[in-house]
């Protein structure tokens, strides 16, 4: 289903919260008790309210993600400290080994004999090594404790944010359903193209007005302009006879960039939405075909077109909508 605008699409792709947005009824009306059909202005006002709720939730969600990222960084630092502590501990083990070597070389045969030797050198060295070992072990124990505390804190924060994310995801799903209902109602307001015959075909029309396009094309252009926030100009009539619909006043180009450059990712998505919307409503508006990104669609799927040699010529920077 086509989105209303890049901003609206961004809101719907991110996590949404609309628990209080059920102040208007979306259910089907029963026969004999039909609720008044909401006007387009009322629907757009509802969408504006949704946008404010969405913005607040995006801020909350972003803050939660930032907190999680900080916790993950703290965990990484703790693991680095642990690795250093383990290296220190390994050095302490070497010191312990050296004690054994001293005992062996002293030929004392026992620890008391080494401690109370006449020159006391063995005891002094043993005392020094024991003190060093104690310091190493204390540092290692402290590092281990700090790492354990940091890991527990990060894990708890991860669990908390995970639970919150589940709640937000459920709210997002409810919001998407609500938004889909609103868009369905807006699609019901898409105007009928002029000149439709009883058999479903379309009567030929001549260009009129200062814009030199047909009435049916004008209705389509205005419907697109109302439905989407267009970033650039819309070009319809042009005099050059290239064999297409433009010289006949029966086509419009909805630009997604300027100067023959490739559109941004956001504007590519907008072009996708406009093209999909036009195809969906082709029977209502009188759309003949849509061209977008070197593909053409007459209503039965996209077909790749031949390379015409450029961004604009290949319709990478604008959806083209031709009318009957």
C-alpha positions in Angstrom: 0.0 0.0 0.0 1.4 3.4 -0.9 2.5 5.6 1.9 1.6 9.2 2.3 5.0 10.8 2.3 8.7 9.9 3.1 8.2 11.3 6.6 5.0 9.3 7.1 6.9 6.2 5.8 9.8 6.8 8.1 7.3 7.0 11.0 5.6 3.7 10.0 9.1 1.9 9.5 10.2 2.8 13.0 8.7 1.8 16.3 5.2 3.5 16.8 3.0 4.0 19.8 -0.7 4.8 19.4 -2.5 3.4 22.4 -4.7 6.5 22.6 -5.3 6.9 18.9 -8.5 4.9 18.9 -10.7 8.0 19.4 -12.3 7.5 16.1 -14.0 4.4 14.8 -12.4 2.3 12.0 -14.9 -0.6 11.9 -17.3 -1.2 9.0 -20.7 0.4 9.3 -23.7 -1.8 9.5 -26.6 -1.4 7.2 -29.2 1.0 8.5 -26.8 2.4 11.0 -24.1 3.8 8.8 -21.7 6.2 10.4 -21.0 9.5 8.6 -18.1 9.1 6.1 -15.2 11.1 7.4 -14.0 13.9 5.2 -10.5 14.1 3.8 -9.8 17.0 6.1 -10.8 15.0 9.1 -8.7 12.1 8.1 -5.6 14.3 7.5 -6.2 15.9 10.9 -6.1 12.4 12.4 -2.9 11.6 10.6 -1.3 14.8 11.9 -2.1 13.7 15.4 -0.6 10.3 14.8 2.5 12.0 13.5 3.0 13.8 16.8 2.6 10.6 18.8 5.0 8.9 16.5 7.7 11.6 17.0 7.5 11.2 20.8 7.9 7.4 20.5 10.8 7.7 18.2 12.7 9.9 20.8 12.0 7.3 23.5 13.0 4.4 21.3 16.2 6.2 20.3 17.1 6.8 23.9 16.6 3.2 24.8 18.9 2.1 21.9 21.5 4.6 23.1 21.4 3.2 26.6 21.8 -0.3 25.3 24.8 0.7 23.1 26.4 2.3 26.2 25.9 -0.9 28.2 27.4 -3.0 25.4 30.5 -0.7 25.2 30.8 -1.0 29.0 30.7 -4.7 28.7 33.4 -4.6 26.0 35.7 -2.5 28.3 35.1 -4.9 31.1 36.1 -7.9 29.0 39.3 -6.1 28.0 40.1 -5.4 31.6 39.4 -9.1 32.4 41.8 -10.2 29.7 44.5 -7.9 31.1 43.8 -9.2 34.6 44.2 -12.8 33.3 47.5 -11.9 31.8 48.6 -10.4 35.1 47.5 -13.6 36.8 49.5 -15.7 34.4 52.6 -13.6 35.4 51.8 -14.3 39.1 51.7 -18.0 38.3 55.2 -17.6 36.9 56.3 -16.0 40.1 54.9 -19.0 42.0 56.9 -21.3 39.8 60.0 -19.3 40.6 59.4 -20.0 44.3 59.6 -23.7 43.6 62.8 -23.1 41.7 64.3 -21.3 44.6 63.4 -24.2 46.9 64.9 -26.6 44.5 68.2 -24.7 44.1 68.6 -24.0 47.8 68.6 -27.8 48.5 66.8 -26.9 51.7 64.5 -29.8 51.2 61.7 -28.0 53.0 60.1 -24.5 53.2 61.1 -24.0 56.9 64.7 -24.8 56.1 64.7 -22.1 53.3 63.0 -19.5 55.6 65.5 -19.9 58.4 68.7 -20.4 56.4 71.8 -18.5 57.9 71.9 -15.8 55.3 68.1 -15.3 55.2 68.4 -14.7 51.4 65.9 -17.4 50.5 63.4 -16.1 53.0 63.8 -12.6 51.8 63.2 -13.6 48.3 60.3 -15.7 49.2 58.8 -12.9 51.2 59.2 -10.6 48.2 57.7 -13.1 45.8 54.8 -13.8 48.1 54.0 -10.1 48.4 54.1 -9.7 44.6 51.9 -12.7 44.2 49.4 -11.4 46.7 49.3 -8.0 44.9 48.8 -9.8 41.6 46.0 -11.9 43.0 44.3 -9.0 44.6 44.3 -7.0 41.4 43.0 -10.0 39.5 40.3 -10.6 42.0 39.3 -6.9 41.8 39.2 -6.9 38.0 37.2 -10.1 38.1 34.7 -8.5 40.4 34.4 -5.4 38.3 34.0 -7.3 35.2 31.3 -9.5 36.8 29.4 -6.4 38.0 29.6 -4.7 34.6 28.5 -7.9 32.8 25.5 -8.3 35.2 24.5 -4.7 34.7 24.8 -4.8 30.9 22.8 -8.1 30.8 20.1 -6.7 33.0 19.9 -3.5 30.9 19.7 -5.7 27.7 16.9 -7.8 29.2 15.0 -4.6 30.3 15.3 -3.0 26.9 14.4 -6.3 25.2 11.1 -6.4 27.2 10.4 -2.7 26.4 11.2 -3.4 22.7 8.6 -6.2 22.7 6.0 -3.8 24.1 6.8 -1.2 21.6 6.7 -3.7 18.7 3.2 -4.7 19.7 2.2 -1.1 19.8 3.8 -0.6 16.4 1.8 -3.4 14.9 -1.4 -1.9 16.3 -0.4 1.5 14.8 0.4 0.0 11.4 -3.1 -1.6 11.3 -4.6 1.7 12.2 -2.6 3.6 9.6 -3.5 1.0 6.9 -7.2 1.6 7.8 -6.8 5.4 7.4 -5.0 5.0 4.1 -7.8 2.7 2.9 -10.2 5.5 3.7 -8.1 8.1 2.0 -7.9 5.8 -1.1 -11.7 5.9 -1.1 -11.4 9.6 -1.6 -9.3 9.3 -4.8 -11.4 11.1 -7.5 -12.8 9.5 -10.6 -11.1 10.5 -13.8 -13.3 12.4 -16.2 -14.6 11.0 -19.4 -15.1 7.4 -18.3 -17.6 5.5 -20.5 -20.2 3.0 -19.5 -18.1 0.1 -20.8 -15.1 1.1 -18.7 -13.1 2.7 -21.5 -12.1 6.4 -21.6 -13.3 9.0 -24.0 -10.5 10.9 -25.8 -9.8 14.4 -24.5 -8.1 17.4 -25.8 -5.6 19.5 -23.8 -7.1 22.6 -22.2 -6.1 25.5 -19.9 -2.8 27.2 -19.5 -1.0 24.0 -18.5 -2.1 22.4 -21.8 -3.1 19.1 -20.4 -6.3 17.1 -20.4 -8.8 17.3 -17.7 -8.2 13.7 -16.8 -4.4 14.3 -16.5 -5.1 17.4 -14.4 -7.3 15.4 -11.9 -4.5 12.7 -11.6 -1.8 15.4 -11.0 -3.8 17.1 -8.3 -4.6 13.8 -6.6 -0.9 12.9 -6.5 0.0 16.4 -5.2 -2.6 16.1 -2.4 -1.6 12.5 -1.4 2.2 12.9 -1.4 4.7 15.6 -0.3 6.5 16.1 -3.6 10.1 17.4 -3.2 10.5 18.9 -6.7 8.5 20.2 -9.7 6.0 18.2 -11.7 6.4 18.4 -15.5 3.5 17.5 -17.7 3.1 19.1 -21.2 6.1 19.5 -23.4 6.0 20.4 -27.1 8.7 18.1 -28.3 7.1 15.2 -30.2 8.9 12.2 -28.9 6.1 9.7 -29.6 5.0 9.7 -26.0 2.0 11.2 -24.1 3.6 14.5 -23.1 2.9 16.4 -26.3 -0.7 15.2 -26.1 -1.1 16.6 -22.6 -1.7 13.1 -21.2 1.4 12.5 -19.0 3.2 14.0 -16.0 6.7 13.5 -14.6 7.0 13.7 -10.8 10.7 14.6 -10.2 12.6 12.9 -7.4 15.9 14.8 -8.0 17.2 17.7 -10.1 19.9 18.2 -12.7 19.8 14.6 -13.9 21.2 13.2 -10.7 20.2 10.0 -9.0 17.6 10.5 -6.3 18.4 10.0 -2.6 17.3 6.7 -1.0 14.3 8.5 0.6 13.2 9.9 -2.7 13.6 6.5 -4.4 11.2 5.1 -1.8 8.8 8.0 -2.5 9.0 7.3 -6.2 8.2 3.7 -5.5 5.1 4.8 -3.5 3.8 7.1 -6.1 4.2 4.5 -8.8 2.5 1.8 -6.7 -0.3 4.2 -5.8 -0.9 5.2 -9.5 -1.1 1.5 -10.5 -3.4 0.7 -7.7 -5.8 3.5 -8.7 -5.3 3.2 -12.5 -8.9 2.1 -13.1 -10.3 4.9 -11.1 -8.1 7.7 -12.5 -7.7 6.5 -16.1 -4.0 5.7 -15.9 -2.6 4.1 -19.0 0.8 3.0 -17.8 3.5 4.0 -15.3 7.3 4.2 -16.0 9.8 4.3 -13.2 13.5 3.2 -13.0 13.8 1.9 -16.5 10.6 -0.3 -16.1 7.1 0.1 -17.4 3.8 -1.2 -15.9 0.5 -1.3 -17.7 -1.2 -2.8 -14.6 -0.1 -6.4 -15.0 3.5 -6.1 -13.6 6.8 -4.4 -14.3 8.7 -5.0 -17.5 12.3 -3.8 -18.0 12.8 -1.2 -20.7 15.8 -0.8 -23.0 18.6 1.6 -22.0 18.0 5.1 -23.3 21.4 6.3 -22.2 20.8 8.5 -19.1 19.3 8.9 -15.6 16.4 11.0 -16.8 15.9 9.2 -20.1 15.7 5.9 -18.2 13.3 7.5 -15.7 15.5 6.9 -12.7 14.8 10.4 -11.4 11.1 10.5 -11.9 8.0 8.3 -12.1 6.1 9.0 -15.3 2.4 8.5 -15.3 0.6 8.4 -18.7 -3.2 8.7 -19.0 -5.8 7.5 -21.5 
